[in-house]
């Protein structure tokens, strides 16, 4: 659905780093309800999920997400202090190219639009041509974490700075009805507890103490000794501070991003609301806890199921649209 003469459905996939794996569960549940989008727009991790959906690679992508371990996540992080961010993201891009092949917008089965931000002008950029992986890498370039990427002479960063849930892009691509997936709902004002250790955390990687301070010396030590000897220090950077300790680097970045995206999303949706809003409950998953994919996917499914009458009303609307 919809029928040949029915309204065109757009799916707006919001940003949210590791919480974005919930998009997979959302897409699965929507399919089960009979909803297949005609156009897809994505910001940051929403752009990754959108690319996999539009290229019919969602099954392989889900397997990769579910199998990710904490050690795998560390391995994809190619650090580069002095290049505009801690992480270059080249290893992740190479992995996508090697695993899923070279994707170009023009060859996608479903039209895809990706949102990024011009670093210097602050203007929103809609990427819909050329190499998909490059566009996705630009869209996910979270300031301070991932280095910016140059596209057509412009330095682009995370699209969440200007359009965290790209409803407007779906409309611009011709969508008559838009389903939005907002990953930022309920995050502001809630203190997130430290992550729960997982089974993949082996003895060779020693967990830092809960009250271990996060210092610049820790970063320098990690860079000096490499991933194998310093992975415990790297994990300390991702650990959230408690009420008694100074917030860590990523605690500050994550909380600031949550506040920013929540405010921008509220403002933009006030003027351009979606026809159906899906809001997974993901406050328990941290910004870079990419190894918790199965939890996020399950919550994405549950978020769609919770819609109940709202989903039924949407289905009725697209099945027999008003004249």
C-alpha positions in Angstrom: 0.0 0.0 0.0 -0.9 2.7 -0.9 -2.7 1.9 -4.2 -1.6 3.3 -7.5 -3.8 6.4 -7.1 -3.4 6.7 -3.3 -1.2 9.3 -1.5 2.5 9.0 -1.6 3.9 8.0 1.8 7.2 9.5 3.1 9.3 8.1 5.9 11.4 10.6 7.9 14.1 8.8 9.9 15.6 11.0 12.6 19.1 11.2 14.0 20.2 9.7 17.3 23.5 7.8 16.9 23.2 4.3 18.5 19.5 4.8 19.2 19.1 4.8 15.4 19.2 1.0 15.2 15.6 1.3 16.4 14.8 2.4 12.8 15.2 -1.2 11.7 12.5 -2.4 14.1 10.2 0.5 13.1 10.6 -0.4 9.4 9.9 -4.0 10.1 6.7 -3.3 12.1 5.5 -0.8 9.5 5.9 -3.5 6.8 3.9 -5.9 8.8 1.2 -3.3 9.0 1.2 -3.0 5.2 3.1 0.3 5.0 5.9 0.6 2.4 7.2 4.2 1.9 7.4 5.7 -1.5 10.2 8.1 -0.5 12.6 8.1 2.5 14.5 11.0 4.1 17.1 10.5 6.8 19.3 12.5 9.1 22.6 11.0 10.5 21.9 7.4 11.6 18.5 7.8 9.9 20.4 8.3 6.7 22.2 5.0 7.2 19.0 3.1 7.9 17.3 4.8 5.0 20.1 3.8 2.6 19.8 0.2 3.6 16.0 0.3 3.2 16.1 2.0 -0.2 18.8 -0.3 -1.6 17.0 -3.5 -0.4 19.9 -4.3 1.9 18.0 -4.1 5.2 18.3 -7.8 6.0 22.1 -7.9 5.7 22.4 -4.6 7.6 20.3 -5.9 10.5 22.5 -9.0 10.8 25.5 -6.7 11.0 23.9 -4.5 13.6 22.8 -7.4 15.8 26.3 -9.0 15.7 28.2 -5.8 16.6 30.2 -6.1 19.8 31.8 -3.4 21.9 35.2 -4.5 20.6 33.9 -4.1 17.0 32.8 -0.6 17.7 36.2 0.4 19.0 37.8 -1.1 15.9 35.8 1.1 13.6 37.0 4.3 15.3 40.0 5.8 13.5 41.1 8.6 15.8 42.4 11.9 14.3 43.0 14.7 16.8 43.4 18.0 14.9 41.2 17.2 12.0 38.0 18.7 13.3 36.9 15.7 15.4 38.0 12.7 17.3 37.0 10.1 14.7 37.5 10.2 10.9 34.9 7.6 10.1 36.9 6.2 7.1 37.0 2.7 8.5 33.2 2.7 8.8 32.8 4.0 5.3 35.3 1.4 4.0 33.3 -1.3 5.7 30.0 -0.2 4.1 31.6 -0.1 0.7 33.1 -3.6 1.1 30.0 -5.2 2.6 27.2 -3.5 0.9 28.9 -2.4 -2.4 29.0 1.0 -4.0 25.6 2.7 -3.8 24.5 5.6 -5.8 21.3 7.6 -5.3 20.3 7.1 -8.9 20.2 3.3 -8.6 18.2 3.0 -5.4 15.0 1.1 -5.5 13.2 3.8 -3.5 14.1 7.5 -3.6 16.3 8.7 -0.7 17.2 12.1 0.6 19.9 12.7 3.1 20.2 15.9 5.3 23.5 17.5 6.2 24.6 21.0 7.4 27.1 23.4 5.7 29.5 24.0 8.6 30.3 27.6 7.7 27.0 29.0 6.3 24.8 26.9 8.7 22.5 26.1 5.8 20.7 22.8 5.3 21.9 20.6 2.5 19.8 17.9 0.8 21.9 15.3 -0.8 20.2 13.2 -3.4 22.8 12.5 -6.1 26.1 10.7 -6.3 27.7 8.3 -3.8 25.3 7.4 -1.0 28.1 6.4 1.5 29.7 9.9 1.2 26.3 11.6 1.8 25.6 9.4 4.8 29.1 10.1 6.2 28.5 13.8 5.9 25.1 13.6 7.6 26.5 11.7 10.6 29.5 14.0 11.2 28.5 14.9 14.7 30.5 18.0 15.7 33.4 17.3 18.1 33.1 13.5 17.5 33.3 12.8 13.7 35.4 15.0 11.4 33.6 17.0 8.8 33.6 15.8 5.2 33.9 17.9 2.0 31.2 17.6 -0.6 31.2 19.8 -3.7 33.5 22.3 -2.0 31.5 22.6 1.2 32.5 21.2 4.6 29.4 19.3 5.8 28.5 18.1 9.3 25.6 16.4 11.0 22.2 17.2 9.5 20.7 17.1 13.0 22.0 20.6 13.6 19.3 21.9 11.4 16.8 19.2 10.7 16.8 16.2 13.1 13.7 14.6 11.7 13.5 15.5 8.0 9.7 15.8 7.5 10.2 18.8 5.2 12.5 16.8 2.9 9.9 14.1 2.6 7.3 16.7 1.4 9.8 18.2 -1.0 10.3 14.7 -2.5 6.6 14.5 -3.2 5.2 12.8 -0.1 1.5 13.4 0.6 1.6 11.7 4.0 4.7 11.6 6.3 5.5 9.1 9.0 8.2 10.5 11.3 10.5 8.6 13.6 11.8 10.8 16.4 14.6 9.3 18.5 15.1 12.3 20.8 11.7 12.2 22.7 12.0 11.8 26.4 15.8 12.2 26.6 16.0 15.8 27.9 15.7 16.1 31.7 16.5 12.4 32.3 19.8 11.3 33.6 21.0 8.2 31.9 22.5 5.5 34.0 25.8 3.9 33.2 25.7 1.1 30.6 25.1 -2.5 31.7 28.2 -4.7 30.9 27.5 -7.2 28.1 28.7 -10.7 27.5 31.1 -9.6 24.7 33.2 -7.7 27.2 36.1 -10.1 27.6 38.8 -10.4 30.2 41.4 -8.9 27.8 39.6 -5.6 28.0 39.4 -4.4 31.6 36.5 -2.3 32.7 37.5 1.1 34.3 36.2 1.9 37.7 32.9 3.6 37.9 34.4 6.7 39.4 37.5 6.8 37.1 38.1 10.4 36.1 38.0 11.3 32.3 41.1 13.4 31.5 43.0 14.7 28.5 45.9 12.5 29.7 43.6 9.5 29.2 43.2 10.4 25.5 46.9 10.9 25.1 47.6 7.6 26.7 45.1 5.8 24.4 46.6 7.4 21.3 50.2 6.5 22.5 49.5 2.8 23.3 46.9 2.0 20.6 43.5 0.4 20.7 44.6 -2.9 22.2 46.3 -1.5 25.3 44.1 1.5 25.7 40.5 0.3 25.0 39.6 0.6 28.7 40.5 4.3 28.5 38.5 4.8 25.4 35.5 3.2 27.1 35.9 5.7 29.9 35.4 8.5 27.5 32.0 7.1 26.6 31.0 6.4 30.2 28.5 8.9 31.5 29.2 10.9 34.7 27.3 10.4 37.9 25.8 13.0 40.1 29.1 13.1 42.1 31.6 13.2 39.2 32.5 15.7 36.5 30.7 14.8 33.3 32.9 13.0 30.8 33.6 14.3 27.3 31.0 12.2 25.6 28.5 12.8 28.4 28.7 16.5 27.7 28.4 16.0 23.9 25.6 13.5 24.2 23.5 15.6 26.6 24.1 18.8 24.6 23.0 17.0 21.4 19.9 15.7 23.1 18.9 19.2 24.2 19.6 20.8 20.8 17.8 18.2 18.8 14.8 18.1 21.1 14.4 21.9 20.8 14.9 22.0 17.1 12.6 19.0 16.5 9.8 20.6 18.6 10.2 23.9 16.7 10.1 22.4 13.2 7.3 20.0 13.9 5.1 22.8 15.2 5.2 24.3 11.7 5.4 21.1 9.8 3.9 18.2 11.8 4.0 14.6 10.5 0.8 12.6 9.8 2.1 9.9 12.1 4.7 10.1 14.9 6.7 7.2 16.1 8.8 7.8 19.3 10.8 4.8 20.6 11.8 4.9 24.2 15.5 4.9 24.1 16.8 6.9 27.0 18.6 3.8 28.4 20.9 3.6 25.3 23.8 5.9 25.1 25.0 8.0 22.2 27.8 5.6 21.1 26.5 2.3 22.5 26.3 0.8 19.0 26.7 -2.7 20.4 23.1 -2.6 21.8 21.4 -3.0 18.5 19.1 -5.8 19.4 17.6 -3.8 22.2 17.1 -0.8 20.0 15.5 -2.9 17.2 13.1 -4.5 19.6 12.0 -1.1 21.0 11.5 0.2 17.5 9.0 -2.6 16.9 7.3 -1.9 20.2 7.0 1.8 19.5 4.9 1.0 16.4 2.8 -1.5 18.2 2.0 1.1 20.9 0.5 3.5 18.4 -2.7 1.3 18.3 -5.7 3.5 17.1 -3.4 6.2 15.7 -1.8 3.6 13.3 -5.2 2.3 12.3 -6.5 5.8 11.6 -3.4 6.5 9.4 -4.0 3.2 7.5 -7.6 4.2 6.9 -6.6 7.7 5.7 -4.1 6.4 3.1 -6.5 3.7 2.0 -9.3 6.2 1.3 -7.8 9.7 1.2 -10.0 12.7 1.4 -10.7 14.4 -1.8 
